[in-house]
Amino acid sequence: MLKRFVAVREDRPGAAWLRRFKAGRSEAENWYFANREAAFPMAAECRTALQQYMPELLAPYDQACALVGDDEIAHRLLSHYRPPPLVFACTQTVWLGEGGPALVRNYDYPLNLVSDAIESSAWFGREVIGKAQRPWGGCLDGMNVDGLVASATFGGSRAEGLGFSIILMLRYVLETCRRVDEAVAALVRIPIALSQNVTLLDRAGNFATLFLGPDRIPMVSRTLTCANHQDTPASLELATSTGSVGRHAAATAAVTDSAMTLPDLTLRFLAPPLYSRKLKSPTVYTAVYRPAEGSVDYLWPGKRWRQRMGKFQPGDYAHDYGELAR
Protein backbone atom coordinates (compact mmCIF):
# COMPACT_ATOMS: atom_id res chain seq x y z
CA MET A 1 0.00 0.00 0.00
CA LEU A 2 1.49 3.31 -1.14
CA LYS A 3 0.98 6.72 0.48
CA ARG A 4 2.53 10.02 -0.58
CA PHE A 5 3.55 12.76 1.85
CA VAL A 6 4.13 16.38 0.80
CA ALA A 7 6.14 19.03 2.66
CA VAL A 8 4.57 22.44 2.05
CA ARG A 9 5.54 25.95 3.16
CA GLU A 10 2.67 28.42 3.49
CA ASP A 11 2.88 31.16 6.09
CA ARG A 12 -0.88 31.73 6.16
CA PRO A 13 -3.86 30.01 4.54
CA GLY A 14 -4.02 31.05 0.91
CA ALA A 15 -4.52 29.69 -2.58
CA ALA A 16 -2.49 26.53 -1.97
CA TRP A 17 -4.43 25.78 1.21
CA LEU A 18 -7.73 26.32 -0.62
CA ARG A 19 -6.73 23.79 -3.29
CA ARG A 20 -5.92 21.24 -0.57
CA PHE A 21 -9.20 21.96 1.21
CA LYS A 22 -11.23 21.44 -1.95
CA ALA A 23 -9.36 18.22 -2.71
CA GLY A 24 -10.11 16.88 0.78
CA ARG A 25 -13.59 18.36 1.19
CA SER A 26 -15.51 15.09 1.02
CA GLU A 27 -13.07 13.45 3.42
CA ALA A 28 -13.48 16.34 5.87
CA GLU A 29 -17.26 16.11 5.70
CA ASN A 30 -17.14 12.37 6.28
CA TRP A 31 -14.99 13.03 9.36
CA TYR A 32 -17.12 15.79 10.84
CA PHE A 33 -20.58 14.37 10.23
CA ALA A 34 -19.83 10.70 10.93
CA ASN A 35 -21.06 8.76 13.98
CA ARG A 36 -22.82 11.78 15.45
CA GLU A 37 -25.92 11.43 17.57
CA ALA A 38 -26.15 14.96 18.98
CA ALA A 39 -27.42 17.89 16.92
CA PHE A 40 -24.86 19.56 14.70
CA PRO A 41 -23.66 22.97 15.86
CA MET A 42 -24.31 25.84 13.47
CA ALA A 43 -21.45 27.93 12.11
CA ALA A 44 -22.36 30.92 14.30
CA GLU A 45 -22.17 28.76 17.44
CA CYS A 46 -18.81 27.38 16.31
CA ARG A 47 -17.35 30.83 15.72
CA THR A 48 -18.62 32.10 19.08
CA ALA A 49 -16.95 29.20 20.88
CA LEU A 50 -13.70 29.83 19.05
CA GLN A 51 -13.85 33.52 19.92
CA GLN A 52 -14.43 32.70 23.60
CA TYR A 53 -11.71 30.09 24.12
CA MET A 54 -9.08 30.65 21.42
CA PRO A 55 -9.59 34.25 20.29
CA GLU A 56 -6.10 34.50 18.80
CA LEU A 57 -7.18 31.99 16.12
CA LEU A 58 -10.25 33.98 15.10
CA ALA A 59 -8.45 36.06 12.45
CA PRO A 60 -6.91 33.06 10.60
CA TYR A 61 -10.21 31.19 10.97
CA ASP A 62 -12.10 34.09 9.41
CA GLN A 63 -9.48 34.25 6.65
CA ALA A 64 -10.00 30.55 5.89
CA CYS A 65 -13.78 31.04 5.91
CA ALA A 66 -13.43 33.96 3.49
CA LEU A 67 -11.38 31.77 1.15
CA VAL A 68 -14.12 29.12 0.95
CA GLY A 69 -16.88 31.72 0.68
CA ASP A 70 -20.41 31.75 2.09
CA ASP A 71 -20.49 28.07 2.96
CA GLU A 72 -22.20 27.10 6.23
CA ILE A 73 -20.96 23.51 6.22
CA ALA A 74 -17.37 24.50 5.44
CA HIS A 75 -17.37 27.03 8.26
CA ARG A 76 -18.50 24.34 10.70
CA LEU A 77 -15.76 21.99 9.51
CA LEU A 78 -13.09 24.67 9.85
CA SER A 79 -14.03 25.43 13.46
CA HIS A 80 -13.10 21.95 14.78
CA TYR A 81 -15.88 22.51 17.32
CA ARG A 82 -17.68 19.38 18.59
CA PRO A 83 -15.97 16.85 16.29
CA PRO A 84 -17.12 13.21 16.11
CA PRO A 85 -15.63 10.43 18.26
CA LEU A 86 -12.55 8.66 16.90
CA VAL A 87 -10.56 5.68 18.17
CA PHE A 88 -6.91 5.32 17.17
CA ALA A 89 -3.67 3.95 18.57
CA CYS A 90 -0.50 5.99 19.10
CA THR A 91 2.50 5.89 21.44
CA GLN A 92 4.89 8.66 22.49
CA THR A 93 7.67 9.27 24.99
CA VAL A 94 10.05 11.96 26.18
CA TRP A 95 13.81 11.36 26.01
CA LEU A 96 16.04 13.40 28.35
CA GLY A 97 19.35 11.58 27.87
CA GLU A 98 22.24 12.25 25.49
CA GLY A 99 21.03 13.84 22.28
CA GLY A 100 17.93 15.17 24.01
CA PRO A 101 15.64 16.55 24.97
CA ALA A 102 13.54 14.78 22.37
CA LEU A 103 10.01 13.57 21.85
CA VAL A 104 9.57 10.30 19.94
CA ARG A 105 6.14 9.34 18.73
CA ASN A 106 4.30 6.86 16.48
CA TYR A 107 1.09 7.94 14.82
CA ASP A 108 -1.21 5.00 14.06
CA TYR A 109 -4.33 5.55 11.96
CA PRO A 110 -6.01 4.33 8.73
CA LEU A 111 -3.77 5.44 5.87
CA ASN A 112 -6.61 6.73 3.70
CA LEU A 113 -7.82 9.09 6.44
CA VAL A 114 -4.50 10.81 7.20
CA SER A 115 -3.80 13.92 5.14
CA ASP A 116 -0.52 14.03 3.26
CA ALA A 117 0.81 17.41 4.44
CA ILE A 118 3.87 18.14 6.55
CA GLU A 119 3.61 21.88 6.97
CA SER A 120 5.66 24.93 7.81
CA SER A 121 3.58 28.00 8.64
CA ALA A 122 3.86 31.34 10.41
CA TRP A 123 0.37 32.64 11.12
CA PHE A 124 1.65 35.21 13.63
CA GLY A 125 5.30 35.41 12.57
CA ARG A 126 6.32 32.38 14.67
CA GLU A 127 7.34 29.41 12.55
CA VAL A 128 5.52 26.15 13.28
CA ILE A 129 6.46 22.82 11.72
CA GLY A 130 3.98 20.02 12.16
CA LYS A 131 2.13 17.08 10.72
CA ALA A 132 -0.96 18.82 9.44
CA GLN A 133 -4.40 17.25 9.35
CA ARG A 134 -7.44 18.48 7.46
CA PRO A 135 -9.62 20.43 7.24
CA TRP A 136 -7.84 23.59 8.55
CA GLY A 137 -5.23 24.24 11.16
CA GLY A 138 -5.21 20.69 12.52
CA CYS A 139 -1.87 19.53 13.94
CA LEU A 140 -1.29 15.91 15.02
CA ASP A 141 2.12 16.82 16.42
CA GLY A 142 4.44 19.77 15.92
CA MET A 143 7.03 22.22 17.18
CA ASN A 144 7.43 25.99 17.08
CA VAL A 145 10.51 28.14 16.65
CA ASP A 146 10.68 28.78 20.41
CA GLY A 147 11.28 25.06 20.95
CA LEU A 148 7.86 24.00 22.24
CA VAL A 149 6.78 20.51 21.10
CA ALA A 150 3.24 19.14 21.39
CA SER A 151 1.91 15.72 20.41
CA ALA A 152 -1.44 13.98 21.00
CA THR A 153 -2.80 10.46 21.36
CA PHE A 154 -6.30 9.09 21.84
CA GLY A 155 -7.15 8.93 25.55
CA GLY A 156 -9.24 5.79 25.58
CA SER A 157 -12.75 6.93 26.52
CA ARG A 158 -15.69 7.26 24.13
CA ALA A 159 -17.05 10.26 26.03
CA GLU A 160 -18.09 13.33 24.00
CA GLY A 161 -18.47 16.92 25.13
CA LEU A 162 -18.98 20.53 24.05
CA GLY A 163 -15.43 21.34 23.09
CA PHE A 164 -12.80 21.38 20.36
CA SER A 165 -10.71 18.80 18.56
CA ILE A 166 -7.30 18.23 20.08
CA ILE A 167 -5.60 18.87 16.75
CA LEU A 168 -6.79 22.49 16.74
CA MET A 169 -5.88 22.86 20.43
CA LEU A 170 -2.33 21.71 19.64
CA ARG A 171 -2.17 24.27 16.85
CA TYR A 172 -3.31 26.92 19.32
CA VAL A 173 -0.57 26.24 21.86
CA LEU A 174 2.10 26.07 19.15
CA GLU A 175 0.92 29.42 17.80
CA THR A 176 0.62 31.20 21.17
CA CYS A 177 2.93 29.53 23.72
CA ARG A 178 6.70 29.34 24.21
CA ARG A 179 7.11 26.99 27.18
CA VAL A 180 5.52 23.91 28.66
CA ASP A 181 3.92 25.77 31.58
CA GLU A 182 2.18 28.19 29.21
CA ALA A 183 0.88 25.32 27.08
CA VAL A 184 -0.39 23.43 30.12
CA ALA A 185 -2.31 26.50 31.30
CA ALA A 186 -3.96 26.84 27.88
CA LEU A 187 -4.87 23.18 27.43
CA VAL A 188 -6.52 22.78 30.83
CA ARG A 189 -8.78 25.83 30.33
CA ILE A 190 -10.02 25.06 26.78
CA PRO A 191 -12.99 22.66 26.65
CA ILE A 192 -12.06 19.47 24.82
CA ALA A 193 -14.52 17.39 22.83
CA LEU A 194 -12.98 13.95 23.22
CA SER A 195 -10.66 11.91 25.41
CA GLN A 196 -7.03 12.78 24.59
CA ASN A 197 -3.52 12.55 26.00
CA VAL A 198 -0.98 15.27 25.21
CA THR A 199 2.78 15.26 25.71
CA LEU A 200 4.56 18.62 25.89
CA LEU A 201 8.31 19.29 25.79
CA ASP A 202 10.41 22.43 25.42
CA ARG A 203 14.03 23.14 24.59
CA ALA A 204 14.97 23.51 28.27
CA GLY A 205 13.88 19.90 28.88
CA ASN A 206 10.69 20.82 30.74
CA PHE A 207 7.93 18.32 29.97
CA ALA A 208 4.43 17.27 30.98
CA THR A 209 1.87 14.67 30.00
CA LEU A 210 -1.76 15.77 30.19
CA PHE A 211 -4.74 13.45 30.48
CA LEU A 212 -7.75 15.33 29.14
CA GLY A 213 -11.38 14.53 28.41
CA PRO A 214 -14.93 15.83 28.65
CA ASP A 215 -15.67 13.24 31.34
CA ARG A 216 -12.82 14.09 33.71
CA ILE A 217 -10.88 16.85 35.45
CA PRO A 218 -7.64 17.56 33.53
CA MET A 219 -4.66 15.78 35.04
CA VAL A 220 -1.09 17.00 34.54
CA SER A 221 1.61 14.40 35.17
CA ARG A 222 5.37 13.91 34.92
CA THR A 223 5.12 10.55 33.21
CA LEU A 224 7.52 10.21 30.29
CA THR A 225 5.34 7.90 28.21
CA CYS A 226 1.73 7.65 27.15
CA ALA A 227 -0.29 5.52 24.78
CA ASN A 228 -4.10 5.32 24.57
CA HIS A 229 -5.42 4.94 28.08
CA GLN A 230 -5.86 6.99 31.23
CA ASP A 231 -6.75 6.10 34.80
CA THR A 232 -10.53 6.14 34.34
CA PRO A 233 -12.65 2.94 34.09
CA ALA A 234 -14.10 4.05 30.74
CA SER A 235 -10.64 4.49 29.29
CA LEU A 236 -9.27 1.20 30.59
CA GLU A 237 -12.14 -0.71 28.97
CA LEU A 238 -10.72 0.06 25.50
CA ALA A 239 -7.07 -0.41 26.45
CA THR A 240 -7.05 -4.11 25.58
CA SER A 241 -8.53 -3.67 22.10
CA THR A 242 -6.02 -0.96 21.19
CA GLY A 243 -3.02 -2.75 22.70
CA SER A 244 -2.37 0.38 24.73
CA VAL A 245 -1.16 -1.22 27.96
CA GLY A 246 1.41 -3.38 26.18
CA ARG A 247 2.73 -0.52 24.06
CA HIS A 248 2.94 1.75 27.07
CA ALA A 249 4.90 -0.88 28.98
CA ALA A 250 7.29 -1.44 26.06
CA ALA A 251 7.94 2.28 25.58
CA THR A 252 8.42 2.85 29.32
CA ALA A 253 10.87 -0.05 29.59
CA ALA A 254 12.83 1.31 26.65
CA VAL A 255 13.07 4.94 27.76
CA THR A 256 14.02 4.01 31.35
CA ASP A 257 16.68 1.46 30.31
CA SER A 258 20.03 2.81 31.59
CA ALA A 259 21.79 1.44 28.48
CA MET A 260 19.35 3.04 26.04
CA THR A 261 20.40 5.69 23.51
CA LEU A 262 18.21 7.97 21.44
CA PRO A 263 19.06 6.14 18.17
CA ASP A 264 18.22 2.81 19.81
CA LEU A 265 14.99 4.20 21.24
CA THR A 266 14.02 5.37 17.77
CA LEU A 267 14.65 1.89 16.39
CA ARG A 268 12.35 0.46 19.09
CA PHE A 269 9.58 2.69 17.75
CA LEU A 270 10.14 1.23 14.28
CA ALA A 271 9.60 -2.35 15.47
CA PRO A 272 6.80 -4.30 17.17
CA PRO A 273 5.05 -3.96 19.54
CA LEU A 274 5.30 -0.17 19.14
CA TYR A 275 5.24 -0.25 15.32
CA SER A 276 1.95 -1.46 13.86
CA ARG A 277 1.32 -3.14 10.52
CA LYS A 278 -2.40 -3.64 11.06
CA LEU A 279 -4.58 -2.53 8.16
CA LYS A 280 -7.14 -0.84 10.43
CA SER A 281 -4.53 1.25 12.26
CA PRO A 282 -0.98 0.99 10.91
CA THR A 283 1.88 3.21 12.05
CA VAL A 284 1.65 6.00 9.49
CA TYR A 285 4.94 7.64 10.53
CA THR A 286 7.37 8.01 13.40
CA ALA A 287 8.47 11.51 14.43
CA VAL A 288 11.50 12.52 16.49
CA TYR A 289 11.39 16.15 17.65
CA ARG A 290 14.59 17.78 18.98
CA PRO A 291 13.56 21.22 20.24
CA ALA A 292 17.04 22.37 21.32
CA GLU A 293 18.29 22.12 17.74
CA GLY A 294 14.96 22.98 16.10
CA SER A 295 14.73 19.80 14.05
CA VAL A 296 12.25 17.01 13.43
CA ASP A 297 12.82 13.70 11.70
CA TYR A 298 9.86 11.98 10.06
CA LEU A 299 10.72 8.31 9.83
CA TRP A 300 9.59 5.21 8.01
CA PRO A 301 11.52 1.94 7.85
CA GLY A 302 14.45 2.73 5.58
CA LYS A 303 13.66 6.46 5.26
CA ARG A 304 14.54 9.56 7.31
CA TRP A 305 13.15 12.96 6.27
CA ARG A 306 14.56 15.84 8.32
CA GLN A 307 13.12 19.33 8.56
CA ARG A 308 14.61 22.27 10.45
CA MET A 309 13.36 25.59 11.73
CA GLY A 310 14.39 28.34 9.34
CA LYS A 311 15.47 25.76 6.75
CA PHE A 312 12.24 24.00 5.84
CA GLN A 313 12.56 22.16 2.54
CA PRO A 314 9.41 21.57 0.43
CA GLY A 315 9.31 18.19 -1.24
CA ASP A 316 7.52 14.86 -1.29
CA TYR A 317 8.02 11.23 -0.39
CA ALA A 318 5.94 8.15 -1.20
CA HIS A 319 6.20 5.24 1.23
CA ASP A 320 5.26 1.68 0.33
CA TYR A 321 3.72 0.02 3.39
CA GLY A 322 3.50 -3.31 1.63
CA GLU A 323 0.71 -5.73 2.48
CA LEU A 324 -0.80 -4.89 5.85
CA ALA A 325 -2.30 -7.48 8.19
CA ARG A 326 -6.07 -7.68 8.49
C-alpha positions in Angstrom: 0.0 0.0 0.0 1.5 3.3 -1.1 1.0 6.7 0.5 2.5 10.0 -0.6 3.5 12.8 1.8 4.1 16.4 0.8 6.1 19.0 2.7 4.6 22.4 2.1 5.5 25.9 3.2 2.7 28.4 3.5 2.9 31.2 6.1 -0.9 31.7 6.2 -3.9 30.0 4.5 -4.0 31.1 0.9 -4.5 29.7 -2.6 -2.5 26.5 -2.0 -4.4 25.8 1.2 -7.7 26.3 -0.6 -6.7 23.8 -3.3 -5.9 21.2 -0.6 -9.2 22.0 1.2 -11.2 21.4 -2.0 -9.4 18.2 -2.7 -10.1 16.9 0.8 -13.6 18.4 1.2 -15.5 15.1 1.0 -13.1 13.4 3.4 -13.5 16.3 5.9 -17.3 16.1 5.7 -17.1 12.4 6.3 -15.0 13.0 9.4 -17.1 15.8 10.8 -20.6 14.4 10.2 -19.8 10.7 10.9 -21.1 8.8 14.0 -22.8 11.8 15.5 -25.9 11.4 17.6 -26.2 15.0 19.0 -27.4 17.9 16.9 -24.9 19.6 14.7 -23.7 23.0 15.9 -24.3 25.8 13.5 -21.5 27.9 12.1 -22.4 30.9 14.3 -22.2 28.8 17.4 -18.8 27.4 16.3 -17.4 30.8 15.7 -18.6 32.1 19.1 -17.0 29.2 20.9 -13.7 29.8 19.1 -13.8 33.5 19.9 -14.4 32.7 23.6 -11.7 30.1 24.1 -9.1 30.6 21.4 -9.6 34.3 20.3 -6.1 34.5 18.8 -7.2 32.0 16.1 -10.2 34.0 15.1 -8.4 36.1 12.5 -6.9 33.1 10.6 -10.2 31.2 11.0 -12.1 34.1 9.4 -9.5 34.3 6.7 -10.0 30.6 5.9 -13.8 31.0 5.9 -13.4 34.0 3.5 -11.4 31.8 1.2 -14.1 29.1 1.0 -16.9 31.7 0.7 -20.4 31.8 2.1 -20.5 28.1 3.0 -22.2 27.1 6.2 -21.0 23.5 6.2 -17.4 24.5 5.4 -17.4 27.0 8.3 -18.5 24.3 10.7 -15.8 22.0 9.5 -13.1 24.7 9.8 -14.0 25.4 13.5 -13.1 21.9 14.8 -15.9 22.5 17.3 -17.7 19.4 18.6 -16.0 16.9 16.3 -17.1 13.2 16.1 -15.6 10.4 18.3 -12.5 8.7 16.9 -10.6 5.7 18.2 -6.9 5.3 17.2 -3.7 4.0 18.6 -0.5 6.0 19.1 2.5 5.9 21.4 4.9 8.7 22.5 7.7 9.3 25.0 10.1 12.0 26.2 13.8 11.4 26.0 16.0 13.4 28.3 19.4 11.6 27.9 22.2 12.3 25.5 21.0 13.8 22.3 17.9 15.2 24.0 15.6 16.6 25.0 13.5 14.8 22.4 10.0 13.6 21.9 9.6 10.3 19.9 6.1 9.3 18.7 4.3 6.9 16.5 1.1 7.9 14.8 -1.2 5.0 14.1 -4.3 5.6 12.0 -6.0 4.3 8.7 -3.8 5.4 5.9 -6.6 6.7 3.7 -7.8 9.1 6.4 -4.5 10.8 7.2 -3.8 13.9 5.1 -0.5 14.0 3.3 0.8 17.4 4.4 3.9 18.1 6.6 3.6 21.9 7.0 5.7 24.9 7.8 3.6 28.0 8.6 3.9 31.3 10.4 0.4 32.6 11.1 1.7 35.2 13.6 5.3 35.4 12.6 6.3 32.4 14.7 7.3 29.4 12.5 5.5 26.2 13.3 6.5 22.8 11.7 4.0 20.0 12.2 2.1 17.1 10.7 -1.0 18.8 9.4 -4.4 17.2 9.3 -7.4 18.5 7.5 -9.6 20.4 7.2 -7.8 23.6 8.6 -5.2 24.2 11.2 -5.2 20.7 12.5 -1.9 19.5 13.9 -1.3 15.9 15.0 2.1 16.8 16.4 4.4 19.8 15.9 7.0 22.2 17.2 7.4 26.0 17.1 10.5 28.1 16.7 10.7 28.8 20.4 11.3 25.1 20.9 7.9 24.0 22.2 6.8 20.5 21.1 3.2 19.1 21.4 1.9 15.7 20.4 -1.4 14.0 21.0 -2.8 10.5 21.4 -6.3 9.1 21.8 -7.1 8.9 25.6 -9.2 5.8 25.6 -12.8 6.9 26.5 -15.7 7.3 24.1 -17.1 10.3 26.0 -18.1 13.3 24.0 -18.5 16.9 25.1 -19.0 20.5 24.0 -15.4 21.3 23.1 -12.8 21.4 20.4 -10.7 18.8 18.6 -7.3 18.2 20.1 -5.6 18.9 16.7 -6.8 22.5 16.7 -5.9 22.9 20.4 -2.3 21.7 19.6 -2.2 24.3 16.9 -3.3 26.9 19.3 -0.6 26.2 21.9 2.1 26.1 19.2 0.9 29.4 17.8 0.6 31.2 21.2 2.9 29.5 23.7 6.7 29.3 24.2 7.1 27.0 27.2 5.5 23.9 28.7 3.9 25.8 31.6 2.2 28.2 29.2 0.9 25.3 27.1 -0.4 23.4 30.1 -2.3 26.5 31.3 -4.0 26.8 27.9 -4.9 23.2 27.4 -6.5 22.8 30.8 -8.8 25.8 30.3 -10.0 25.1 26.8 -13.0 22.7 26.7 -12.1 19.5 24.8 -14.5 17.4 22.8 -13.0 14.0 23.2 -10.7 11.9 25.4 -7.0 12.8 24.6 -3.5 12.6 26.0 -1.0 15.3 25.2 2.8 15.3 25.7 4.6 18.6 25.9 8.3 19.3 25.8 10.4 22.4 25.4 14.0 23.1 24.6 15.0 23.5 28.3 13.9 19.9 28.9 10.7 20.8 30.7 7.9 18.3 30.0 4.4 17.3 31.0 1.9 14.7 30.0 -1.8 15.8 30.2 -4.7 13.4 30.5 -7.7 15.3 29.1 -11.4 14.5 28.4 -14.9 15.8 28.6 -15.7 13.2 31.3 -12.8 14.1 33.7 -10.9 16.8 35.4 -7.6 17.6 33.5 -4.7 15.8 35.0 -1.1 17.0 34.5 1.6 14.4 35.2 5.4 13.9 34.9 5.1 10.6 33.2 7.5 10.2 30.3 5.3 7.9 28.2 1.7 7.7 27.2 -0.3 5.5 24.8 -4.1 5.3 24.6 -5.4 4.9 28.1 -5.9 7.0 31.2 -6.7 6.1 34.8 -10.5 6.1 34.3 -12.6 2.9 34.1 -14.1 4.0 30.7 -10.6 4.5 29.3 -9.3 1.2 30.6 -12.1 -0.7 29.0 -10.7 0.1 25.5 -7.1 -0.4 26.5 -7.0 -4.1 25.6 -8.5 -3.7 22.1 -6.0 -1.0 21.2 -3.0 -2.8 22.7 -2.4 0.4 24.7 -1.2 -1.2 28.0 1.4 -3.4 26.2 2.7 -0.5 24.1 2.9 1.8 27.1 4.9 -0.9 29.0 7.3 -1.4 26.1 7.9 2.3 25.6 8.4 2.8 29.3 10.9 0.0 29.6 12.8 1.3 26.7 13.1 4.9 27.8 14.0 4.0 31.3 16.7 1.5 30.3 20.0 2.8 31.6 21.8 1.4 28.5 19.3 3.0 26.0 20.4 5.7 23.5 18.2 8.0 21.4 19.1 6.1 18.2 18.2 2.8 19.8 15.0 4.2 21.2 14.0 5.4 17.8 14.6 1.9 16.4 12.4 0.5 19.1 9.6 2.7 17.7 10.1 1.2 14.3 9.6 -2.3 15.5 6.8 -4.3 17.2 5.1 -4.0 19.5 5.3 -0.2 19.1 5.2 -0.2 15.3 1.9 -1.5 13.9 1.3 -3.1 10.5 -2.4 -3.6 11.1 -4.6 -2.5 8.2 -7.1 -0.8 10.4 -4.5 1.3 12.3 -1.0 1.0 10.9 1.9 3.2 12.0 1.6 6.0 9.5 4.9 7.6 10.5 7.4 8.0 13.4 8.5 11.5 14.4 11.5 12.5 16.5 11.4 16.2 17.7 14.6 17.8 19.0 13.6 21.2 20.2 17.0 22.4 21.3 18.3 22.1 17.7 15.0 23.0 16.1 14.7 19.8 14.0 12.3 17.0 13.4 12.8 13.7 11.7 9.9 12.0 10.1 10.7 8.3 9.8 9.6 5.2 8.0 11.5 1.9 7.9 14.4 2.7 5.6 13.7 6.5 5.3 14.5 9.6 7.3 13.1 13.0 6.3 14.6 15.8 8.3 13.1 19.3 8.6 14.6 22.3 10.5 13.4 25.6 11.7 14.4 28.3 9.3 15.5 25.8 6.8 12.2 24.0 5.8 12.6 22.2 2.5 9.4 21.6 0.4 9.3 18.2 -1.2 7.5 14.9 -1.3 8.0 11.2 -0.4 5.9 8.1 -1.2 6.2 5.2 1.2 5.3 1.7 0.3 3.7 0.0 3.4 3.5 -3.3 1.6 0.7 -5.7 2.5 -0.8 -4.9 5.8 -2.3 -7.5 8.2 -6.1 -7.7 8.5 
